[in-house]
Amino acid sequence: MRDWKKIVRDLDAREDRPWPDEVIAELASHLEDSYDEFRVQGLGEHEAAERVLSSLPEWRRLNHAIQSARYTWRTMNRRTEQLWFPALVTLLAANLLLMVFARAISFWFPNAGPTAIYVPWLVTQPFVGAFGAHLSRRAGGLRSARVLAGLFPSIVIAAVGLLLIPASVFLERNVWAMTHPVLLVLGGLAWQVPVAVALFCGALPFLEIGGLGANSVKLGMNR
Amino acid sequence: MNSRIARGSAELAIVTLLAKQPLYGFEIAKRIEEDTDGALRFTLASLYPMLYELENRGWVKGHWQPNRAGRDRRYYSLTPKGRKQLAPLRRQWRFFFQALDRLAGVTRA
């Protein structure tokens, strides 16, 4: 006989905010009843258990939905908590770090060029991307929300660049930029793409690609 | 279906069922599916967050007791506050369906 309570507890133990025993017992009893129902319908023990396990939702989302429903202190709606808050934290962190590096390096090395600020700042970006994706995942965000939260500084920088650079080129009547638009775009990309890659690399462990996704959780339980 | 409509209809379904008798989660899901010929179906992921939210609002109250098979199950019963919601919820849905019917002629289709 399957220990449904243990199955639920093991699944939930992976989460940042596990449920109290009462919730685990209740969900386990639901799975047990589902199993009995399949047995009554004529399925064998193994097949019935498989059907129950394959019907399980993505656990992180369920965990988060139940946490949201049980506690009233939450003031942010789900989209804010899963996407906008982590995204803004990531953007703020990236900008603060840039400001710190810019001030420190221009203070200690007054003759240093922008690369001397850019490179050390770039090294910190995987941590920023990781933090954003972690916050989104902890709030139950889907993979797409985690990617967006992690990459948000890069998206904002790209958007601002797309608006401001052409505008300033025309306003300042920069002849070189007007006559070399391809080089301008390539130059922008050369600065932008490494940032996006660094942020994404940091977010990667929190995307659970081929790792702790819903399917692998189920397979893990079947062993 | 729009998630807000689905959510509202789920609230009404649960409150209506619990107004008749206390039931536990699996029974609620099964009863709703049977009574609506499968048109409304709850999963683990949709049922329990909804039940806990209703409990948090004070509309339902859960308590453990053995079921017919002697297994402990968390039964939900409607509180007086929840019972008061039943009539307004029904009114809202009647209004909604009448409006939709006037617009789309659903019952005449």
Chai-1 contact restraints between the chains, C-beta under 6 A:
chainA,res_idxA,chainB,res_idxB,connection_type,confidence,min_distance_angstrom,max_distance_angstrom,comment,restraint_id
A,E26,B,R74,contact,1.0,0.0,6.0,A-B,restraint_1
A,S29,B,R73,contact,1.0,0.0,6.0,A-B,restraint_2
A,H30,B,G25,contact,1.0,0.0,6.0,A-B,restraint_3
A,H30,B,F26,contact,1.0,0.0,6.0,A-B,restraint_4
A,D33,B,F26,contact,1.0,0.0,6.0,A-B,restraint_5
A,P57,B,L44,contact,1.0,0.0,6.0,A-B,restraint_6
A,P57,B,A45,contact,1.0,0.0,6.0,A-B,restraint_7
A,L62,B,A45,contact,1.0,0.0,6.0,A-B,restraint_8
A,A65,B,P49,contact,1.0,0.0,6.0,A-B,restraint_9
A,I66,B,Y48,contact,1.0,0.0,6.0,A-B,restraint_10
A,I66,B,P49,contact,1.0,0.0,6.0,A-B,restraint_11
A,I66,B,Y52,contact,1.0,0.0,6.0,A-B,restraint_12
A,A69,B,P49,contact,1.0,0.0,6.0,A-B,restraint_13
A,A69,B,Y52,contact,1.0,0.0,6.0,A-B,restraint_14
A,A69,B,E53,contact,1.0,0.0,6.0,A-B,restraint_15
A,R70,B,Y52,contact,1.0,0.0,6.0,A-B,restraint_16
A,T72,B,N56,contact,1.0,0.0,6.0,A-B,restraint_17
